[in-house]
């Protein structure tokens, strides 16, 4: 093995540039010098010692030959180590030392019978609030002096991910400030029932714009005095004691890159890089640890350690990047190994979240929720499921492996492996940084989650339909994450048999969505073909009325978290059964009076849904009211202190049910119909629909609610 002396001095000079090339005398152990053995043995023992800044031994430090994890040893109590090096004739061999809380170091030039001394620089406590988060770059040009320089594809991946949009998502800011995008003028705002005020333009320091404020928003709900004031809670002219002080924790996970103190920040503090890049490279790789005993958030459960030592040469601060690999000694990275980056618990930093009641003068049932409401429980769902093992953490699906890469450096090869270009890694250590979301990929990730089947069998004039939906592809419940998400199984008879009478079987409740809802005898009066609503109802599409009746009975289901308790009764699990009574098209409407095509069966207390007439569900279409349809919803239902269902989680005071489907589980829906004459044969279709945003919330804030058909199947009889 021969080395170019020019190259030797270049590397040693590079190490000195970064302050890593000091020649240290530690008794009989010295750092390598330029006296290179040009013909070393094929293999030999490498010995040495790992020390800290003060020359004290570091026990239990990792020492290995770069790129060869099977050579890994730990130092003893005196910091001493001994490993065996074997020449593999690829790249430039290196011996590397590392330990969590220290900057890794590596040497490429070592020889037999010359012990190697490592001096690892400790990453000094505490976290440095003066640190400025660094821009990851664009991922378009390796000439950029940032993450893009070496990790071009990773950065390019990141900019396609939802993590990059976490702080600038317009829906988040609508909900935070409590504004609707439906009204773009004061007249439209007043007609909508909102209030036209000045507020800050998200992402700016103090640029004020006119906005239409509606009944609910994070700031106005948590600080009621704002909603009563002529000035909005986010008006940039506010000062002193009028400034908002309660922020709902939104920025704790959505905007981790706000410089300065972490946790408890105003989302509007996210400007510049913090707003544009969301959860970017320099935020994640400043996470030193994950402490599950702390509340969720960046700077709390995600223990952040930004460099505190003044930098040398071109660095404002000495670099520190935490990551999952033990042998990353490139001095520009100053890597410190944290194995939790490869574990599901890393994602639990934000995707496992409980909260107390946030709205003033509201409380939780402490017996039911002694630890707070489980708003997000994705991590614990994975823990309780069959995918809970080292081989299938969250990263396995959401950060799929690159199978054609040597390592994380774009220009790295097996042949040029070195401290500069990195060492070859197995695919599970070279993961795409796309943080794949449910609707991404082809097929979409969520399309692979569900198996749907339906079987129809007729017996005389009765038709029995069994629909099975199984969570076969997710390590967590479906749907998971944001509680506003819901899924629906919708069962449809073909047109020839639509008049079949439902004898038994579940129908979709309020969560299916509707244009309007009323109760016969309270909000609605029916007289023959005329149905009168007692409140104003807007209907601009072809519509129909569906009448359903509560049965007083409740479904048994598997349940998630609290609702998986087998001691709970069906009524305590909260999924009430309804029966479909009648439905009819609307042929005419004036003011609040609707004329139906056929008479409706009803009695006082029945629920009436006004819905679109054409409810054929197509992938990617605007959500339509499904309440009263055959099928069942699957969701975690949050309610506020008024009992309003599917509220944003900051308003929640209770969860009334959670019948989402656990990993590896299936649900069977059974329907029985009485067939009418002329319907001896037919086809029944079952669809699984994913709806990220409920219709009621979307109406208030002016969002597009979209349905995604993720599985379709049919059966004939």
NULUMTOR-382173 format. One line per 8 residues: number of its first residue (from 1); their letters; for each residue x, y, z of C-alpha. Coordinates in steps of 0.05 Angstrom, whole numbers, plus 32768, in hexadecimal, padded with zeros to 4 digits. Example, Ala and Ser with C-alpha at 12.3 -4.5 7.8 and 13.67 -1.06 7.14 Angstrom:
% residues 2
1 = as = 80F6:7FA6:809C; 8111:7FEB:808F
END
This chain:
% residues 717
1 = xxxxxxxx = 8000:8000:8000; 8020:8042:7FEA; 800D:8089:7FFA; 801E:80CA:7FD7; 8046:80F6:8006; 8024:8133:7FE6; 7FE1:8115:7FF7; 7FF8:8105:803E
9 = xxxxxxxx = 800D:814D:804B; 7FCC:8166:802B; 7FA1:813D:805A; 7FCA:8150:8097; 7FC6:8198:8082; 7F7A:8192:8079; 7F75:8175:80BF; 7F9C:81B1:80DA
17 = xxxxxxxx = 7F6E:81E1:80B5; 7F34:81C5:80DB; 7F5B:81C2:811C; 7F5F:8176:811D; 7FA8:8169:810C; 7FCB:8177:814E; 8006:8148:815C; 7FF9:812F:81A1
25 = xxxxxxxx = 802C:810D:81CE; 800B:80DE:81FF; 8045:80B6:821A; 8055:807E:81E9; 8018:808D:81BE; 801D:80C2:8187; 7FF1:80D9:814F; 8007:80C1:810B
33 = xxxxxxxx = 803B:80EA:80E7; 8050:80EF:809E; 8081:80B5:80A7; 8057:8085:807F; 8066:803B:8079; 8062:8031:802D; 805C:7FE6:8033; 8035:7FD3:8071
41 = xxxxxxxx = 801F:7F8B:8080; 7FE0:7F6F:8062; 7FC0:7F73:80A7; 7FD6:7F89:80EB; 7FBE:7F9D:8130; 7FAD:7FE6:813C; 7FB3:7FFE:8184; 7FAC:8041:81A5
49 = xxxxxxxx = 7F86:806D:81D5; 7F4B:809C:81D2; 7F51:80DC:81FC; 7F27:811A:8208; 7F3B:8163:8203; 7F5F:8160:8245; 7F86:8121:8235; 7F5A:80F5:8261
57 = xxxxxxxx = 7F46:80B0:8248; 7F01:80A6:8228; 7EE4:8062:823A; 7EB1:803F:820D; 7EC3:8068:81D0; 7EB8:8047:818C; 7EF6:8035:8164; 7EF2:8013:8120
65 = xxxxxxxx = 7F10:8010:80DB; 7EE7:8040:80B1; 7EB0:801D:808B; 7EBB:7FDA:80AF; 7E89:7FD7:80E9; 7E9E:7F90:80F9; 7EE1:7FAC:8113; 7EBE:7FD7:8147
73 = xxxxxxxx = 7EDB:7FD4:818E; 7ECF:7FFF:81CC; 7F07:801F:81F3; 7F15:8006:8239; 7F14:802F:8279; 7F58:804D:8265; 7F41:805F:8220; 7F6C:8028:8201
81 = xxxxxxxx = 7F58:7FFE:81C5; 7F72:7FC8:8197; 7F53:7FB5:8154; 7F6A:7F8E:8117; 7F74:7FB0:80D4; 7F71:7F89:8093; 7F7F:7FAA:804F; 7F42:7FA5:8021
89 = xxxxxxxx = 7F66:7FCC:7FE8; 7F2E:7FFF:7FE0; 7F36:8049:7FED; 7F5F:8065:8026; 7F5B:803E:8067; 7F4C:8064:80A7; 7F44:8055:80F1; 7F0C:807D:8112
97 = xxxxxxxx = 7EF9:808D:815A; 7EB7:80A9:8171; 7E88:80B0:81AB; 7E45:80D4:81B7; 7E54:8119:81D1; 7E98:811D:81AF; 7EAE:8130:8169; 7EC6:80F3:8142
105 = xxxxxxxx = 7F0D:80EE:812A; 7F30:80C2:80F7; 7F76:80B4:80DE; 7F86:809B:8098; 7FD0:8091:80A3; 7FE3:805E:80D7; 8016:8026:80D7; 8027:7FE7:80FE
113 = xxxxxxxx = 8044:7FED:8144; 8034:8037:8148; 7FFB:8042:8179; 7FC7:8076:8164; 7FB0:80AD:8194; 7F6D:80CD:8189; 7F5A:810E:81AA; 7F0E:8116:81A6
121 = xxxxxxxx = 7EF4:815B:81B3; 7EB8:815C:81E1; 7E79:8181:81CA; 7E72:81B1:8203; 7E31:81BC:8229; 7E02:81E1:822A; 7DDB:81EA:81EA; 7DF0:822B:81C9
129 = xxxxxxxx = 7DB6:825B:81BE; 7DE3:828A:8195; 7DEC:8256:815F; 7DCE:8266:811A; 7DB1:822B:80F5; 7DD4:821D:80B3; 7DB4:821B:806E; 7DB4:81D5:8050
137 = xxxxxxxx = 7DBA:81F1:8009; 7D8F:81E2:7FCD; 7DA7:819C:7FBB; 7DB4:81B5:7F74; 7DFE:81C6:7F76; 7E39:81A3:7F98; 7E5F:81E5:7F96; 7E33:81FF:7FCE
145 = xxxxxxxx = 7E58:8204:8010; 7E23:81E2:8039; 7E02:819D:803F; 7DF9:819C:7FF3; 7E44:819A:7FEA; 7E4A:8151:7FFD; 7E02:813A:8009; 7DE2:8156:7FCA
153 = xxxxxxxx = 7DAE:8120:7FC1; 7D9B:8120:800B; 7D8E:816B:8007; 7D67:8162:7FC7; 7D3E:812C:7FE9; 7D30:815A:8024; 7D13:8192:7FF9; 7CDF:8161:7FDD
161 = xxxxxxxx = 7CC9:814D:8023; 7C92:8167:8050; 7CC8:8176:8084; 7CDF:81B0:8058; 7C98:81CD:805B; 7C8C:81C3:80A5; 7C94:820C:80B8; 7C76:822E:807A
169 = xxxxxxxx = 7C3A:8201:806F; 7C01:8233:8061; 7BCD:8206:8082; 7BF6:8208:80C2; 7BF8:8254:80C1; 7BAD:8259:80B2; 7B9F:822F:80EF; 7BD2:8252:811A
177 = xxxxxxxx = 7BB9:8299:810C; 7B70:8283:8104; 7B64:829D:80BE; 7B3D:8285:8081; 7B55:828A:803A; 7B0E:828A:801F; 7B06:82D5:802C; 7B36:8303:8008
185 = xxxxxxxx = 7B13:8345:8017; 7AF2:8366:8053; 7AAD:835D:8033; 7AB9:8313:8027; 7AD4:830B:806D; 7A98:832C:808D; 7A68:8301:8063; 7A8E:82C3:807A
193 = xxxxxxxx = 7A86:82D8:80C2; 7ACF:82E9:80CD; 7AF4:8328:80E3; 7B22:834F:80B5; 7B62:8361:80D9; 7BAC:836D:80CD; 7BDC:8334:80DC; 7C23:8320:80CE
201 = xxxxxxxx = 7C36:8300:808C; 7C53:82BC:809E; 7C9E:82B7:8092; 7CAA:8302:809A; 7CC4:832B:80D4; 7C8D:835E:80D8; 7C68:8363:8095; 7C1E:836F:80A4
209 = xxxxxxxx = 7BE8:8357:8075; 7B9B:8357:8078; 7B7C:8314:808A; 7B37:82F8:809B; 7B37:82DC:80E2; 7B04:82A6:80F2; 7AE9:8289:8133; 7B22:825A:8144
217 = xxxxxxxx = 7B6E:825F:8140; 7BA7:824A:816C; 7BB9:8290:8183; 7B72:82AA:818C; 7B59:826B:81AF; 7B94:8269:81DF; 7B93:82B4:81EB; 7B49:82C8:81EB
225 = xxxxxxxx = 7B59:8311:81F6; 7B76:8313:81AF; 7B35:8300:818F; 7B11:8336:81B6; 7B44:836B:81A4; 7B43:8397:8165; 7B89:837D:8157; 7B96:8335:8143
233 = xxxxxxxx = 7BC3:8309:816D; 7BF7:830A:8136; 7BF4:8354:8126; 7C3D:836A:8121; 7C2D:83AC:8142; 7C1F:838A:8184; 7C52:8397:81BA; 7C61:838E:8204
241 = xxxxxxxx = 7C2B:836B:822C; 7BFE:8365:81EF; 7C2D:8334:81CD; 7C14:82EC:81CB; 7C31:82BD:81FF; 7C0F:827B:81EE; 7C22:8258:81AE; 7C07:8211:81B3
249 = xxxxxxxx = 7C4B:81F1:81A9; 7C44:81F5:815D; 7C8B:820E:8151; 7CA9:81D9:817F; 7CA4:81A5:8147; 7C91:81CC:8109; 7CC7:8202:810C; 7D04:81E4:8130
257 = xxxxxxxx = 7D35:8211:810A; 7D23:8252:812F; 7D65:826D:8149; 7D6D:827A:8194; 7D46:825A:81CC; 7D20:821B:81B8; 7CD9:8205:81CC; 7C9F:8233:81DB
265 = xxxxxxxx = 7CAC:8260:81A0; 7C7A:8287:8177; 7C71:8266:8133; 7C78:82AC:8115; 7CC0:82AD:812F; 7CCF:827F:80F5; 7CEC:82AD:80C0; 7D23:82A3:808C
273 = xxxxxxxx = 7D40:825D:808D; 7D14:8248:80C7; 7CD6:8257:809D; 7CF0:8242:8059; 7D11:81FF:806D; 7CE9:81E5:80A8; 7D08:81A6:80C5; 7D49:81A8:809F
281 = xxxxxxxx = 7D8D:8186:80A2; 7DAC:81B2:80D7; 7D71:81AA:8106; 7D6D:815E:8105; 7DB8:8154:8108; 7DBD:8180:8146; 7D94:814D:816E; 7DC2:812E:81A1
289 = xxxxxxxx = 7D8F:8100:81C2; 7D46:80ED:81C8; 7D2A:80F1:820F; 7CE6:80D0:8212; 7CDB:80EB:8258; 7CD5:8131:823D; 7C9C:8151:8215; 7C9E:814D:81CA
297 = xxxxxxxx = 7CC4:8183:81A4; 7D06:819B:818A; 7D2F:81B1:81C6; 7D07:8185:81F6; 7CFE:813B:81E6; 7D2C:8147:81AC; 7D69:815B:81D4; 7D8D:8190:81AB
305 = xxxxxxxx = 7DD7:819F:81B0; 7DEE:81D7:8184; 7E3A:81E4:8184; 7E50:8214:81BA; 7E9B:821B:81AC; 7EB1:8255:817F; 7EC6:823B:813C; 7F0B:823D:811D
313 = xxxxxxxx = 7F1D:8255:80D8; 7EDE:825C:80AE; 7EAD:8242:80E2; 7E84:826F:810F; 7E7A:8233:813D; 7EA0:81F1:813D; 7E75:81C0:8115; 7E4D:818A:8137
321 = xxxxxxxx = 7E1F:815A:8113; 7DFE:811F:8136; 7DED:80E3:810C; 7DE6:8097:810D; 7E2B:8082:80F3; 7E65:8074:8121; 7E9D:8080:80EF; 7E93:80C5:80D0
329 = xxxxxxxx = 7ED5:80E9:80DF; 7ED2:811F:80A9; 7EE7:815D:80CF; 7EB3:8189:80AB; 7E7D:815E:80CA; 7E99:8156:8110; 7E68:811D:8117; 7E52:80FF:8158
337 = xxxxxxxx = 7E2F:80BB:8155; 7DE8:80B5:816D; 7DC8:8071:815C; 7D81:808C:8168; 7D83:80AC:8123; 7D78:8065:8108; 7D41:8055:813B; 7CF7:8062:813C
345 = xxxxxxxx = 7CFF:8088:817E; 7D1F:80C2:8158; 7CDC:80CF:8135; 7CB9:80CE:8178; 7CD9:8111:8186; 7C9B:8130:8165; 7C70:80F6:814E; 7C5D:80E1:8195
353 = xxxxxxxx = 7C3A:811B:81B6; 7C0C:8123:81F1; 7BEE:8165:820A; 7BC5:8182:8241; 7B88:81AE:8233; 7BA4:81ED:8212; 7B66:8219:820A; 7B5B:8243:8249
361 = xxxxxxxx = 7B24:822B:8279; 7B24:81E5:825B; 7B3C:81A5:827D; 7B48:815B:826E; 7B28:8120:8291; 7B65:810F:82BD; 7B4B:80C8:82C9; 7B45:80BA:827F
369 = xxxxxxxx = 7B83:80E1:826A; 7BB3:80E3:82A5; 7BEF:80F1:8278; 7BCC:8120:8248; 7BA9:8115:8205; 7BD1:80E8:81D6; 7BCE:8117:819A; 7C01:80F2:8171
377 = xxxxxxxx = 7C12:80AA:8183; 7C36:8090:8144; 7C73:8079:816B; 7C4C:8052:81A0; 7C20:8034:8169; 7C61:8019:814A; 7C7A:8002:818E; 7C3A:7FDA:819A
385 = xxxxxxxx = 7C39:7FBB:8154; 7C5C:7F82:8130; 7C8F:7FAF:810E; 7CB0:7FC2:8150; 7CF6:7FAA:8142; 7D39:7FC8:812D; 7D31:7FB3:80E4; 7CF0:7FDA:80D9
393 = xxxxxxxx = 7CF1:801D:80FB; 7CCD:805A:80DF; 7D09:8068:80B2; 7CFF:8026:808E; 7CC1:8041:806A; 7CC9:808C:806E; 7D13:808F:805D; 7D1C:8056:802B
401 = xxxxxxxx = 7D63:8040:801D; 7D8D:8054:7FE2; 7DA1:8012:7FC3; 7DD3:802F:7F91; 7DFC:805C:7FBE; 7E3F:804E:7FDF; 7E30:807F:8018; 7E12:80C3:8026
409 = xxxxxxxx = 7E46:80EA:7FFD; 7E2E:80F3:7FB6; 7E72:80E9:7F95; 7E87:80B0:7FC2; 7E9A:806C:7FA6; 7EB5:802C:7FC5; 7EF8:803C:7FA5; 7F00:8082:7FC1
417 = xxxxxxxx = 7EE9:8071:8008; 7F0D:809D:803A; 7F03:80CF:8071; 7EF4:8103:803B; 7EC3:80DA:8012; 7EA8:80AD:8048; 7EA5:8061:804C; 7E77:802F:802B
425 = xxxxxxxx = 7E36:8024:8050; 7DFF:7FF0:804C; 7DBD:8009:802D; 7D9C:800F:8072; 7DCF:8044:8084; 7DC5:806D:8044; 7D7D:8084:8046; 7D57:80B5:801A
433 = xxxxxxxx = 7D45:80F4:8040; 7D00:80F9:8021; 7CDA:80EA:8062; 7CA6:80CA:8037; 7C5F:80E0:8047; 7C1F:80B7:803C; 7C0F:80D3:7FF7; 7C55:80D1:7FDA
441 = xxxxxxxx = 7C74:809D:7FAC; 7C58:8070:7F76; 7C34:804A:7F91; 7C26:807C:7FC8; 7C3D:8065:800C; 7BF6:8062:8026; 7BE1:8037:7FEA; 7C0D:7FFF:8004
449 = xxxxxxxx = 7BF0:8003:804B; 7BAB:7FE4:8041; 7B8F:7FA2:8027; 7B45:7FA8:8017; 7B16:7F6E:8005; 7ACB:7F65:7FFE; 7AA0:7F27:7FF8; 7A55:7F29:7FE5
457 = xxxxxxxx = 7A27:7EED:7FED; 79DC:7EEB:7FE1; 79AC:7EBE:8006; 7966:7EC4:7FEB; 7954:7F0E:7FED; 798C:7F1E:801E; 79D2:7F35:800B; 7A0A:7F2C:803D
465 = xxxxxxxx = 7A49:7F56:8030; 7A8A:7F4F:8057; 7ABF:7F84:804E; 7B04:7F7A:806C; 7B39:7FB1:8072; 7B7E:7F9F:808D; 7BBA:7FC9:80A0; 7BEF:7F9F:807E
473 = xxxxxxxx = 7C25:7FD2:806C; 7C2B:8004:80A5; 7C54:7FFE:80E4; 7C22:802B:8107; 7BD7:8035:8106; 7BB4:8050:80C8; 7BAA:8088:80C3; 7BDD:80A4:80F3
481 = xxxxxxxx = 7BFE:80E7:8105; 7BD2:8125:8100; 7B8F:8113:8121; 7B67:8138:80EC; 7B76:80FF:80BB; 7B41:80CA:80AF; 7B35:808D:8084; 7AF4:8070:806C
489 = xxxxxxxx = 7ADB:802E:8051; 7AA2:803E:8022; 7A75:8006:8009; 7A4B:8012:7FCA; 7A16:7FE8:7FA8; 7A11:7FED:7F5D; 79DC:8019:7F3F; 79AB:7FE1:7F31
497 = xxxxxxxx = 79A9:7FCE:7F7A; 79AE:8011:7F9D; 7967:800A:7FB7; 797A:7FCE:7FE1; 7965:7FD8:802A; 799D:7FD8:805D; 7989:7FA5:8093; 79C9:7FAA:80BC
505 = xxxxxxxx = 7A0F:7FC6:80B7; 7A38:8004:80C6; 7A2F:8047:80A4; 7A5D:8084:80A4; 7A4F:80B6:80DB; 7A5D:8101:80E0; 7AA7:80F5:80D2; 7A95:80E5:808A
513 = xxxxxxxx = 7A84:812E:807F; 7A47:8153:8066; 7A2F:8196:804C; 7A01:819F:8087; 79E3:8176:80C0; 79A3:817C:80E7; 7976:8156:8118; 792D:8149:8107
521 = xxxxxxxx = 7902:816E:813A; 793A:819D:814E; 795C:81BB:8111; 792F:819E:80DC; 78E5:8197:80CD; 78CB:8166:8098; 7887:816D:8078; 787C:813D:803E
529 = xxxxxxxx = 78B0:814C:8009; 78C5:818E:802A; 78FF:818F:805B; 7909:81D1:807F; 794B:81E3:80A0; 7945:8212:80DB; 7989:8232:80CD; 79A7:824D:808D
537 = xxxxxxxx = 79C4:8216:8061; 79EE:8224:8023; 79EB:81F0:7FEC; 7A06:81FF:7FA7; 7A0D:81B8:7F8D; 79DE:817F:7F7C; 79CB:8164:7FC0; 79A7:812D:7FE4
545 = xxxxxxxx = 798D:8121:802A; 79A0:80E3:8053; 797D:80D2:8093; 799F:80A5:80C7; 798A:8090:810D; 79B5:8083:814A; 79AA:803D:8164; 79C7:8047:81A9
553 = xxxxxxxx = 79F6:800D:819B; 7A41:8012:8193; 7A75:7FED:8169; 7AAC:7FC3:8189; 7AF0:7FD0:816A; 7B3A:7FC3:8176; 7B4E:800B:8185; 7B8E:8031:8191
561 = xxxxxxxx = 7BAE:8044:81D3; 7B78:8052:8207; 7B43:8035:81D9; 7B66:7FF2:81D3; 7B56:7FE3:821C; 7B2C:7FA4:821C; 7B0A:7FBA:825C; 7AE8:7FF3:8238
569 = xxxxxxxx = 7AA0:7FE8:8223; 7A8B:7FF6:81DB; 7A68:8035:81F2; 7AA8:804D:8214; 7ACC:8043:81D2; 7A9A:8074:81B3; 7A8B:8059:816D; 7A3F:805D:816B
577 = xxxxxxxx = 7A17:8035:8139; 79E4:8057:810C; 79B1:803A:80DC; 799E:8059:8099; 7955:806C:8096; 794A:808D:8053; 7968:80BB:801F; 7951:80E5:7FE4
585 = xxxxxxxx = 7969:8114:7FAF; 7958:815E:7FB6; 7931:8178:7F7B; 7929:81C0:7F91; 793E:81F0:7FC8; 792A:8236:7FDC; 7947:825A:8019; 7949:8223:804E
593 = xxxxxxxx = 7914:81F5:802F; 7928:81B8:8007; 78FA:818E:7FDC; 790A:8144:7FD7; 78FD:8116:7F9C; 78DE:80E1:7FC9; 78BF:80E1:800F; 78EF:80D6:8049
601 = xxxxxxxx = 78E5:80A7:8083; 78F7:80C8:80C5; 78E7:80D4:810E; 78FC:8109:813F; 7945:8102:8153; 795B:80E6:8110; 7999:8106:80F2; 7994:8126:80AD
609 = xxxxxxxx = 79D2:8130:8082; 79D2:815F:8047; 7A06:8143:8017; 7A1B:8145:7FCE; 79F0:811A:7FA1; 7A2A:80FC:7F79; 7A56:80DC:7FAD; 7A7F:80B0:7F7E
617 = xxxxxxxx = 7AC4:80B3:7F9C; 7AFF:80BE:7F6E; 7B48:80C2:7F81; 7B60:810A:7F8B; 7B1B:812B:7F88; 7B00:815F:7FB8; 7AE3:813D:7FF6; 7A98:8130:7FF4
625 = xxxxxxxx = 7A69:8124:802E; 7A69:80D9:803D; 7A3F:80DB:807D; 7A08:80A8:8078; 7A2C:807E:8044; 7A36:8034:804F; 7A79:8028:8071; 7AA3:803F:80AC
633 = xxxxxxxx = 7AD4:8075:80BE; 7B17:8069:80DF; 7B33:80A3:8107; 7B49:80C0:8149; 7B11:80F0:815B; 7B25:812D:8184; 7AEF:8159:81A2; 7AF0:819C:81C5
641 = xxxxxxxx = 7ACC:81B0:8204; 7A8D:81BC:81DB; 7A8E:8175:81BF; 7AA1:818C:8178; 7AC1:8151:8154; 7B01:8152:812A; 7B1D:8191:8148; 7B66:81A6:8140
649 = xxxxxxxx = 7B8D:8187:8178; 7B9E:81C8:819C; 7B53:81CE:81AC; 7B49:8187:81C2; 7B31:8174:8208; 7B1F:812B:81FA; 7B24:80F2:81C9; 7AE1:80CF:81C2
657 = xxxxxxxx = 7AF9:8094:8197; 7B35:8079:8172; 7B24:8040:8144; 7B5F:8047:8115; 7B7B:8005:80FD; 7BB9:7FEC:8123; 7BF3:7FCE:80FC; 7BE8:7F86:80E9
665 = xxxxxxxx = 7B9D:7F8A:80F9; 7B5E:7F86:80CF; 7B16:7F9C:80D6; 7ADA:7F79:80B8; 7A9A:7F9F:80A8; 7A5B:7F76:809D; 7A1D:7F91:8078; 79DC:7F6E:806A
673 = xxxxxxxx = 79AB:7F87:8035; 7965:7F74:8021; 7966:7F71:7FD5; 792D:7F8C:7FAC; 790F:7F69:7F6F; 793C:7F6C:7F32; 797C:7F6B:7F5B; 798E:7F21:7F5A
681 = xxxxxxxx = 79D4:7F30:7F42; 7A01:7F6C:7F4C; 7A44:7F88:7F61; 7A59:7FA8:7FA2; 7A97:7FD5:7FA5; 7AC1:7FE7:7FE2; 7AF1:8021:7FE3; 7B24:8037:8017
689 = xxxxxxxx = 7B29:8083:8019; 7B5D:80AE:803B; 7B4A:80F6:804D; 7B82:8120:806C; 7B55:815B:807E; 7B0D:8158:8096; 7AD8:817E:8070; 7AC1:81A8:80AC
697 = xxxxxxxx = 7B06:81C4:80BB; 7B14:81D0:8071; 7AD4:81F9:806A; 7AE8:8227:80A2; 7B2F:8235:808A; 7B23:8231:8040; 7B4E:81F3:8035; 7B47:81BF:7FFF
705 = xxxxxxxx = 7B2F:817E:801D; 7B43:8144:7FEF; 7B31:80FA:7FEE; 7B64:80C5:7FD9; 7B4C:8080:7FC5; 7B82:8051:7FDD; 7B60:800E:7FD1; 7B24:7FF6:7FA8
713 = xxxxx = 7B06:7FB1:7FA3; 7AC3:7F92:7F8D; 7A9B:7F52:7F91; 7A60:7F38:7F68; 7A27:7F0B:7F7C
END
